[in-house]
């Protein structure tokens, strides 16, 4: 699957304004709002925006979604300024701010020639969000949890441009070339991604858990010109036929490394590369087991990286680095709930946990909030094909009021729920397949026109393959993957619903539900259960526990006990492995 550069025009303009402000081109000597409240001189236009936001928020007048500035008719410059006419406005999107009616005077102006009319490319936008150069030398951007190595924003900025030069001048990477990346999370990962994007090249990341055959197939399919690998993964690439530098060279190795490219590449001027939103930026493989590990923790604007997720290390990391935000998956949240009494670390710094990759049940959400009442829990929804989030919650209060939902649509998205039998659009409350439209949705599946045609309808709607519904307030509820629904006597049974019930049992650590073929019913639900230490929970007790809480057709008919539920790096249940296991067990009976 290949994706477009997807920075929205609003974010692009804001980022460019911030860049201009840093050069001290955009300053004002003062301003007066419509309510005649004067403010001290801001150092930049960006600070001016924030001053206006703080003032109106403090006065309880935050109502709108934009700041609109209007230059007075006394503007002395014809073509320089926020606007060229007193009747035109510059609008910046922000979901928290109020519309300011006018300003009486702004005595220095932005040169509009400094602001391009096209959106920023991904790397320029990300770099525009970095701290001011005065603070970037000391502000830590990345921390490697395993080694405690730290990288400041200034070091990261220099590394990106150095690697950009190394890739372009040293290895001949050009716009449109595919760079294949095989590595777990690391300090170098963001540098590699942003350097590749800045050239206009195309990134194709792979999961290190993939087999050799899967990796080589992805290299061939993507048409990679260059492969970058972590040293411990190089053995999987010996027959790929493509130049393969490593991320960091080991002592007994003479391979070219990314680290070496960064250290040796000088500040050579590169040709200006025009990158547009329609250019391909990434080729991603959405099998459900690809993508980078979710092992990262956020401490303010410092990111703490884990090469591979280690649940036991999470509480220690939260305490050591005063982490405030964790992007997580439901199994991690379940682990925190189940082991809350065993955690001896100080988690008081933690303020927010975001959940994605799989549905988070209302029962688990409620239990998490009871265990950690000071932590906000917000579920979101997205998929590889739409390059990120599709729905989210803007506040914890909103998330608490809709605990089984994954939020409302983000800006630029349209959605419809479609009957899988008739293809008709369904009203709120009715379950069907979720279809989406957005400028950020993928361009198509690489080299597979048939799959692309099957995924999009003639009007451009992306068929997600997810079963769900919107409630009357516009909040999305995801039930299950359509392909994972169990067909029992003509009824559809959602595994996620039964799994949420099973993990509510005090002697169950984790659970997964799969379909098992049955001559009479078509399919029956079978549960795989991980028991707590010392538990003697029986199959009949599990079956009865679920039967007491669901309609008869949803009952679990078989139970298998297992030491761990197989999951991908993203926390998704590997149901195919369990189905294969169940078939082997049944064949021996």
Secondary structure, 3 states (H helix, E strand, C coil): CEEECCCCHHHHHHHHHHHHHHCCCCCCCCCECCCCCECCCCCCHHHHHHHHHHHHHHCCCCCCCEEEECCCCCCCCCCCCCCCCCCCCEEEECCCCCCCCCCCCCCCCCCHHHCCCCCCCHHHHHHHCCCCHHHHCCCEEEEECCCCCEEEHHHHHHHHHHHHHHHHHHCCCCCCCEEEEECCCCCCHHHHHHHHHHHCCEEEEECCCCCHHHHHHHHHHHCCCEEEECHHHHHHHCCCCCCEEECCCCCCCCCCEHHHHHHHCCCCCCCCCCCCCCCEEEECCCCCCCCCCCCEEEECCEEEECCCCCHHHHHHHHHHHCCCEEEEEHHHHHHHHHCHHHCCCCCCCCCEEEEECCCCCHHHHHHHHHHCCCCEEEECEEEHHHCEEEEECCCHHHHHHCCCCCCEECCCCEEEEECCCCCCECCCCCCEEEEEECCCCCCECCCCHHHHHHHECCCCCEEEEEEEEECCCCCEEEEEEHHHCEEECCEEECHHHHHHHHCCCCCEEEEEEEEEEECCCEEEEEEEEEECCCCCCCHHHHHHHHHCCCCHHHCEEEEEECCCCCECCCCCECHHHHHHHHHHHHHCC
